[in-house]
Amino acid sequence: MQAGNETLRPSLWRMMSLIRAVEERIGDLVAAKEIKTPCHLSIGQEAIATGVCAALDREDTVWGGHRSHGHYLAKGGDLPAMMAEIFGKVTGCSKGRGGSMHLAAPTVGLFGTVPLVGATIPLAVGAGLASRLRRDHQVAVAFFGDGATEEGHCAESLNLAAFYHLPVLFVCENNFYSTHMALKERRLKDNLAEMAQPYGIPGLCIDGNDACAVFEAARTAVTRARAGEGPTFLECRTYRWRGHVGPAWDLEVGAHRRAELDEWLPKDPIARLTRVLLEEGRSEQELAGWCAAIQREVEAAVDFARTSPLPDDSDLFRHIYATRR
Amino acid sequence: MRRRTYAQAIREAHADLLRQDPRVFVCGQGVWNPWYAGTSLQDLDKEFGRERVFDCPVSENATTGAAIGAAIVGMRPIVFHARMDFMLLAVDPIVNQAANWSYLFGGQVNVPVVIRSVINRGGEQGAQHSQALQALFAHVPGLKVVMPATPHDAKGLLIAAVRDGNPVLYIDDRWLYEQEGDVPEGLYEVPIGAAAIRRPGKDVTLVATSYMAAEAAKAVEQLAERDIDVELIDLRTIKPWDRNLLYSSVGKTGRLVIADAAWMSGGIAADIAASVAGDLFHALKAPIGRVCLPDVPAPTSAPLERAYYVGAEDIIATVEKVLL
């Protein structure tokens, strides 16, 4: 798809709006104590998952962390199954064992998200390795936050992927916070994209709140990867509106950053694309119609989750080991 | 029957697997370096190409993680750690990721990876080149841990591990590499989770792991000369270990000695002893004996090493003790 394509921008808008609506709903359900598993919301950051996944094929794989509702949905994961998972239901995408932090949708290339930051970066490299060995031109995407760049996983994986020219996109969602700590409290320089250079990987610093820009950068990186030219590192700069975990705004949980938030709220990736769509001649009513459809979809998922059964006690001992296949 | 060394048997398993299954590949540090792996990987890269058999940067974490990622998307990797000690740099991908993956995602995704490591005891190699850390990994649900003691099992367990569909730690021992034994041709499996009776006996059950199974065989011969009839069991799989076979043996003999060349505290021997004491207390005619390493790091200097390592003599002394 081209960024200027008539269908691309509306689909980016709808996906971002779906992720936002789902997460706002999850936030309310957490506040109402109907959901108990820790939920890490990506509100404000929707453009990155949306833009990157729009550049991928169904067979391409994505690997995420604890803040991965957006990755799951943007890659095509089933919304009711994700909601049921967060409710701890047996109909969930991980059958009630994973919760919000452990999502899987293998049929659309999402083989698992886990909260130990950086842990899935080498796994994505392994998917790239498998792709090279099978010559199937599948691309693997590692989504990770700025905190994960401090882990050894990241440096080791960059070298491995670069050295073997593996088809991997390293997508750093730099929201400037690792739980409560700002990047400037953890790192001497704000230069994450430069991390790629010593390994011989192109490193781009892009506006992570511009879904079209993210899509364009990802598409270029995917093309490079499929052509056997190796990995790309994309630092997508964005901002986390809410707290590290839970629905509260970070201001409410004691992270004092009013000025930053005031600076970033107007950069809302959805509002930004809304303006573009209106300029292109879409009407307010049309967008309101899309919104209403999204809300219905979200409510249907919540209903499915609520009415689904909980796992049985005997389920505790299932799936520790896979049966041989 | 064909005679092969333990190291040759390991190599043969790799070669047969690489030949038979295009999903199999071998990676890790030292894969192209015979100095690291004895002859157990020798020239596999020449036979199967350096794309499928590849030496890696000094990155245990990423290499192991990448093998796990490749396994998750359908490959059958064998990742190699030339010293078990080095594998600790990859504990996150092994314990946090591979072990949990099937369970966490409700069995939709599994991790058919083999993580091979070598116990490199002795030879004045010191505390960070000698450790036998199987208990650390056997503690974790979702992992399987195998420790072959014979050339036959070295080949058959590696084949079973690659075909198992779960993360399997395959731990071999440098002190066994030159041992010869019968090794069948072709792809055969030694079932994971099944121990083997090496010698039937009626006076005492002696269960041993890995290198200690070889030491136990020597001990049993010497004890037989004195009319002490030992039933020797080679455990072969550490997790999950073969309760049925061991319990039926202890039920028969009423006495148990466990020989595991790792530290005593919190180890495999402790787990077996506690299980037998808990489940078969009334069958026991004597306290359970354990032959393990003392709880100290591996020393370097030769006299200290001699004091540290246990072997046939220690097994004999412990068997005598439980027969008193």
Interface residues (C-beta under 8 A of the other chain):
Chain A: T61 W63 G92 C93 S94 K95 G96 R97 G98 H102 A104 P106 F111 G112 V114 L116 A119 T120 I121 P122 L123 A124 V125 G126 A127 L129 A130 S131 R132 L133 R134 A140 G152 H153 E156 S157 N159 L160 F163 R318 H319 I320 Y321 A322 T323 R324 R325
Chain B: F25 E51 R52 C56 P57 S59 N61 A62 T63 T64 G65 A66 A67 I68 G69 A70 A71 I72 V73 G74 M75 P77 D92 P93 N96 Q97 N100 W101 S102 Y103 L104 F105 G106 G107 Q108 V109 N110 V111 P112 P141 G142 K144 R163 D164 G165 N166
